[in-house]
Amino acid sequence: MSATLTVDPKKYARLANRIVIKAIGTADEYDRMVAAVEALMDKGEKDLSAEEFALLETMGVLIQDYDDRNHALAPIPGHEMLAYLLEASGKTTKDVLPVFGTRGRISEVLTGKRSISKVQAKKLASVFKVSADLFI
């Protein structure tokens, strides 16, 4: 859907009032919001009005906020992220040898005996095309 569509405030308000658009505070409110999103998504993006699309976007933000507050993922240690990315990408320790300099350092990092420096994190980020924050 294009961001240039005009939303009719009255139509949007009528739709929003059916669902009660507000910050999600309980699991029941979360479930109702997810059900409303699913109902709109079942309609198909091409068949949504500008107002329905805007409402869908708003509900998505509210659901994401609730998830972030209530179901935050524990941070993954940098060495575990490196091991995962090596496996998932099909790369080997040979591919990150220029980052660490020696195979011994790579081994120490992968076992958690040595941490990943900020400089190494930036280099790893460019190797895997991800954010350096994943390794720090």
URGIFEN-V688576 format. One record per residue. N is the residue number from 0. SS is DSSP state (@ for helix, = for strand, . for the rest). Layout:
N_SS / N_SS
This chain:
0_. / 1_. / 2_. / 3_. / 4_. / 5_. / 6_. / 7_. / 8_@ / 9_@ / 10_@ / 11_@ / 12_@ / 13_@ / 14_@ / 15_@ / 16_@ / 17_@ / 18_@ / 19_. / 20_. / 21_. / 22_. / 23_. / 24_. / 25_. / 26_@ / 27_@ / 28_@ / 29_@ / 30_@ / 31_@ / 32_@ / 33_@ / 34_@ / 35_@ / 36_@ / 37_@ / 38_@ / 39_@ / 40_@ / 41_@ / 42_@ / 43_. / 44_@ / 45_@ / 46_@ / 47_. / 48_. / 49_@ / 50_@ / 51_@ / 52_@ / 53_@ / 54_@ / 55_@ / 56_@ / 57_@ / 58_@ / 59_@ / 60_@ / 61_@ / 62_@ / 63_@ / 64_@ / 65_@ / 66_@ / 67_@ / 68_@ / 69_@ / 70_. / 71_. / 72_. / 73_. / 74_. / 75_. / 76_. / 77_@ / 78_@ / 79_@ / 80_@ / 81_@ / 82_@ / 83_@ / 84_@ / 85_@ / 86_@ / 87_@ / 88_@ / 89_. / 90_. / 91_. / 92_@ / 93_@ / 94_@ / 95_@ / 96_@ / 97_@ / 98_@ / 99_@ / 100_. / 101_. / 102_@ / 103_@ / 104_@ / 105_@ / 106_@ / 107_@ / 108_@ / 109_@ / 110_. / 111_. / 112_. / 113_. / 114_. / 115_. / 116_. / 117_@ / 118_@ / 119_@ / 120_@ / 121_@ / 122_@ / 123_@ / 124_@ / 125_@ / 126_@ / 127_@ / 128_. / 129_. / 130_. / 131_@ / 132_@ / 133_@ / 134_@ / 135_.
